[in-house]
Amino acid sequence: MENILCIEAGQRIKGIRKLKKMTRESLAGKAGISSKFLYEIEQGQKKFSAEALCRIASALGVSCDYIMTGKIVLCEYEEGVAEVIALFDSEQQRKLIPILVQLHEFIN
């Protein structure tokens, strides 16, 4: 299996981890990898396998597609939410993300 090196993916992993208020150690533990390896992925220093990508994505509760591309693949019922989010400009969307994370935590 070929390994993947993607600096942007590492940055997205780190950003999601921080939004979810997870430590590197807790995410690494949930994903079954070492915290050192996770650090190297987040810094864009290490290649990672598709298996590691799937484990990290699952531990974060996001899709592999989102980690790799930054784009969300939507299910049919999510299209309405995406349409509303699209009404905001990119700066407003950045501010909206923490609010949506808090809303998700409140609901769950």
ABEGO torsion letter per residue (X at the ends): XBBBBBAAAAAAAAAAAAAAGBBAAAAAAAAGBBAAAAAAAAAGABBBBAAAAAAAAAAAGBBAAAAAAGBBBBBAAAAAAAAAAAABBAAAAAAAAAAAAAAAAAAX
